[in-house]
Amino acid sequence: MSPVIEENLPERKTLMILVTGATGALGTLIAQRLADRDDTILGTRDPEQLTAPLPVRRIDFDEPGTLVGGFEGVDVLLLISAGYGEDDTVIARHGAVIDAAEKAGVRHVVYTSLTADGDHLPYALPHRWTERRLQESTMDWTILRNGLYAELLAWLAAPSGDGRITAPLGEGQLAAVARADLADAAARVTVEAPAHAGRIYELVGEQAIGGADLARAHGPHVTYEPETLTQARARIAASGAEPFQVPMLVGTYSAIAAGFMSRTNGALRQLLGRAPHSALAAALA
């Protein structure tokens, strides 16, 4: 986890970025974008794992005792969702953070949630619970409903050594978004938090891509061969994945294949003031 803090001074605020395990890559990208600020702090349970040139506090979602003191002096808290666990585990983590933030006097929480179309995904419930908890809190809030990463789609539909993309995506497509764009959006909103109070942003891509699109982009030597969800479930279970990860991944495939994750919009372009990166290019990279 990483926290961003802005000191409680009239002329400025302290920002804290909470970097979590499964989403640590996003938190690291955000930290890089704020590295030149003198009002930003990172919060993580593994401080030695971070290389960003920013002050670091040890904050562990699973150890509530580290939270209230860790949030001392923080005005704006960027909470990156801790989605690596069962629903009750994630809800407990997020609830502990929000409780502690209220007690510590945090004024504003920016939360990286899940796109509304993601309600069909197995891991949507903790996000919606967290959104509701924030809206009922004593703090200002902003919710960034992030679409699924283009980089995740590349992993879900990676070519094998013999040039085959085997995944249960059917003809479905994903309005994938480059993780770098979501990092830019989160950094901007966190720095400008008061201007975004009470807002919910649907941050999905402008281009929907699927298995066949990825195969074509890789070149004529790569083919797309859809598999069934049953085949995918067996493959994932045999890979050594954690028990809770199997339904998460199968459910992600299923939602994409059924066409629930393909809706695009221009909200990210409007928020960033520029064109988003190509999701297909991000997936290939």
Secondary structure, DSSP 8 states (H G I E B T S, - for coil): ---EEEEEETTEEEEEEE--STTHHHHHHHHHHTTT-SSEEEEES-GGG--SSS-EEE--TT-GGGHHHHTTT-SEEEEE---SS-HHHHHHHHHHHHHHHHHHT--EEEEEEE-GGGGGSTT-HHHHHHHHHHHTSSSEEEEEEE--BHHHHHHHT-B-TTSEEEES-TT-EE--B-HHHHHHHHHHHHHTGGGGTTEEEEE--SS-EEHHHHHHHH-TT-EEEE--HHHHHHHHHHTT--TTHHHHHHHHHHHHHTTTT----SHHHHHHTS----HHHHHH-
